[in-house]
Amino acid sequence: MGESRTGKTIACNSYRLRHKPTQENGKPPQVPVIYVQVPQECGARDLFQAIIEHLKYQMTKGTVSEIRKRTMTVLQRCGVEMIILNEAGHLPVLKLKISKYESQIFMNQRFYID
């Protein structure tokens, strides 16, 4: 987070473009860096949905807990190493209740908040 008009978005896009996704036949895409636009008035479900859809997976119905698990699985399958959140000011303080296993996956992700 930082002052407006200081080049955060350009820097984030530049970094993302240097770490392009790769795809092998029959395997999930490997996407080391994702850049997610946070929807306005974003809750946990909205954030997880934005991440899943950014990775070109379909959102499934379910509880926030089930969607969170799906998001963790998709992040792991796609080899995501960094998540860049644009417009993070739209996020309220989220309580991401995650299991010990999920926390290992989630904590392996690096976040940059734009």
C-alpha positions as CSV (number, residue, x, y, z in Angstrom):
1,M,0.0,0.0,0.0
2,G,1.2,3.5,-0.7
3,E,0.5,6.9,-2.1
4,S,-1.5,7.2,-5.3
5,R,0.3,7.7,-8.5
6,T,3.7,6.4,-7.4
7,G,3.9,3.5,-9.9
8,K,2.8,0.6,-7.7
9,T,0.6,-0.9,-10.4
10,I,3.2,-0.6,-13.1
11,A,5.8,-2.2,-10.9
12,C,3.4,-5.1,-10.0
13,N,2.6,-5.7,-13.7
14,S,6.2,-5.6,-14.6
15,Y,7.1,-8.2,-12.0
16,R,4.1,-10.4,-13.0
17,L,5.1,-10.2,-16.7
18,R,8.7,-11.4,-15.8
19,H,7.2,-14.5,-14.2
20,K,4.8,-15.7,-16.9
21,P,2.6,-18.7,-16.6
22,T,3.6,-22.0,-18.3
23,Q,1.4,-24.8,-19.5
24,E,2.2,-28.5,-20.2
25,N,-0.2,-30.8,-21.9
26,G,-2.5,-32.6,-19.5
27,K,-1.3,-30.6,-16.5
28,P,-2.7,-27.5,-14.7
29,P,-1.1,-24.2,-15.7
30,Q,1.8,-23.1,-13.5
31,V,1.2,-19.5,-12.6
32,P,4.0,-18.3,-10.2
33,V,2.5,-14.8,-9.8
34,I,-1.1,-13.8,-9.9
35,Y,-2.4,-10.2,-9.9
36,V,-5.9,-10.0,-8.5
37,Q,-8.2,-7.0,-8.7
38,V,-10.0,-6.9,-5.4
39,P,-13.8,-6.2,-5.9
40,Q,-15.3,-3.3,-4.0
41,E,-16.8,-4.2,-0.6
42,C,-14.9,-7.5,-0.8
43,G,-15.6,-10.2,1.7
44,A,-13.7,-13.6,2.1
45,R,-16.0,-15.3,-0.4
46,D,-15.5,-12.5,-3.0
47,L,-11.7,-12.7,-2.5
48,F,-11.5,-16.4,-2.9
49,Q,-13.8,-16.2,-6.0
50,A,-11.6,-13.6,-7.6
51,I,-8.5,-15.8,-7.0
52,I,-10.2,-18.9,-8.5
53,E,-11.6,-17.1,-11.5
54,H,-8.3,-15.3,-12.2
55,L,-6.7,-18.8,-12.5
56,K,-9.5,-19.8,-15.0
57,Y,-11.1,-22.3,-12.7
58,Q,-14.8,-22.3,-12.1
59,M,-16.2,-21.1,-8.8
60,T,-18.3,-23.8,-7.1
61,K,-21.1,-23.2,-4.7
62,G,-20.6,-23.9,-1.1
63,T,-19.8,-22.4,2.3
64,V,-16.9,-20.0,2.7
65,S,-15.0,-22.8,4.3
66,E,-15.5,-25.1,1.2
67,I,-14.6,-22.2,-1.2
68,R,-11.5,-21.5,0.9
69,K,-10.4,-25.1,0.6
70,R,-11.0,-25.1,-3.1
71,T,-8.9,-21.9,-3.4
72,M,-6.1,-23.4,-1.5
73,T,-6.2,-26.5,-3.7
74,V,-6.2,-24.4,-6.9
75,L,-3.3,-22.2,-5.6
76,Q,-1.2,-25.4,-4.9
77,R,-2.0,-27.1,-8.2
78,C,-1.1,-23.9,-10.1
79,G,2.2,-23.5,-8.3
80,V,1.3,-19.9,-7.2
81,E,4.2,-18.4,-5.3
82,M,3.0,-14.8,-5.1
83,I,-0.4,-13.1,-5.0
84,I,-0.6,-9.4,-5.8
85,L,-3.8,-7.7,-4.6
86,N,-4.7,-4.5,-6.4
87,E,-7.1,-2.2,-4.5
88,A,-6.5,-4.0,-1.2
89,G,-8.2,-1.1,0.5
90,H,-11.5,-2.8,-0.5
91,L,-10.7,-5.6,1.9
92,P,-12.1,-5.4,5.4
93,V,-10.1,-7.1,8.0
94,L,-10.6,-10.8,7.2
95,K,-10.4,-13.7,9.6
96,L,-9.1,-16.4,7.3
97,K,-9.7,-19.5,9.5
98,I,-7.5,-22.1,7.9
99,S,-6.4,-25.5,9.0
100,K,-2.8,-26.4,9.8
101,Y,-2.3,-28.0,6.4
102,E,-3.9,-25.1,4.6
103,S,-1.8,-22.7,6.5
104,Q,1.4,-24.4,5.2
105,I,0.1,-23.9,1.6
106,F,-1.2,-20.4,2.3
107,M,1.9,-19.2,4.1
108,N,4.1,-20.4,1.2
109,Q,2.4,-17.7,-0.9
110,R,3.9,-14.2,-0.9
111,F,1.5,-11.3,-0.9
112,Y,2.1,-7.9,-2.3
113,I,-0.6,-5.5,-1.5
114,D,-1.0,-2.7,-4.1
